[in-house]
């Protein structure tokens, strides 16, 4: 059975890329490698990391959840403009 989860990332993570760690069902560490210039809501499929059902191992579907700050500093604003 496929499982779905979201991982919160910020704009810099999506622009520059990042390795994000999360825990699998078995408690082991998993890693999602987010490449540079990744679009929001991108899904990464981790094969055979979901739940077992009927002798089959499902996938873990990881969706990126873009986190935007509530405010930005003047210097950041100027850099973006």
C-alpha positions as CSV (number, residue, x, y, z in Angstrom):
1,X,0.0,0.0,0.0
2,X,1.4,3.4,-1.0
3,X,1.9,5.9,1.8
4,X,2.0,9.7,1.3
5,X,3.9,12.3,3.3
6,X,4.8,16.0,3.0
7,X,8.2,17.5,3.7
8,X,8.4,21.2,4.4
9,X,11.1,23.1,2.4
10,X,11.8,26.8,1.9
11,X,12.5,28.7,-1.3
12,X,16.3,28.4,-1.0
13,X,16.0,24.6,-0.7
14,X,14.0,24.5,-3.9
15,X,16.3,26.9,-5.8
16,X,19.6,25.6,-4.6
17,X,18.8,21.9,-3.9
18,X,19.1,20.0,-0.6
19,X,19.1,16.6,0.9
20,X,16.2,16.1,3.2
21,X,16.1,13.4,5.9
22,X,13.0,11.6,7.1
23,X,12.2,8.3,9.0
24,X,10.8,5.3,7.3
25,X,8.1,3.0,8.8
26,X,10.9,0.7,10.0
27,X,12.5,3.6,11.9
28,X,15.5,3.8,9.4
29,X,16.7,7.1,8.0
30,X,15.6,7.9,4.5
31,X,16.9,10.7,2.3
32,X,15.3,12.7,-0.5
33,X,17.7,14.5,-2.8
34,X,16.0,17.7,-4.0
35,X,17.7,18.9,-7.1
36,X,18.3,22.6,-7.9
37,X,15.3,24.5,-9.4
38,X,12.7,22.0,-8.2
39,X,9.1,23.1,-8.6
40,X,6.7,23.3,-5.7
41,X,4.5,20.3,-5.1
42,X,7.0,18.0,-6.8
43,X,6.6,14.4,-5.7
44,X,9.4,11.9,-5.1
45,X,8.6,8.2,-5.2
46,X,10.6,6.0,-2.8
47,X,10.1,2.5,-4.1
48,X,9.3,-0.2,-1.6
49,X,9.3,2.1,1.4
50,X,5.5,2.1,1.9
51,X,3.3,-0.5,3.8
52,X,3.2,-4.2,3.0
53,X,-0.2,-5.5,2.0
54,X,-1.0,-8.9,0.5
55,X,2.7,-9.7,0.2
56,X,3.5,-6.6,-1.8
57,X,5.5,-3.6,-0.6
58,X,4.0,-0.2,-1.4
59,X,5.9,3.0,-2.2
60,X,6.4,6.1,-0.1
61,X,5.3,9.2,-2.0
62,X,7.0,12.4,-0.7
63,X,5.5,15.7,-1.7
64,X,7.4,19.0,-1.1
65,X,5.5,21.6,0.8
66,X,6.8,25.1,0.2
67,X,7.1,27.1,3.3
68,X,7.2,30.9,2.8
69,X,8.3,33.3,5.6
70,X,5.7,35.6,7.1
71,X,8.0,38.6,6.4
72,X,11.3,39.4,4.8
73,X,13.9,41.9,5.6
74,X,14.6,45.0,3.6
75,X,17.9,43.7,2.4
76,X,16.3,40.4,1.2
77,X,13.6,42.4,-0.5
78,X,16.2,44.6,-2.3
79,X,18.1,41.5,-3.5
80,X,14.9,40.0,-4.9
81,X,13.9,43.2,-6.7
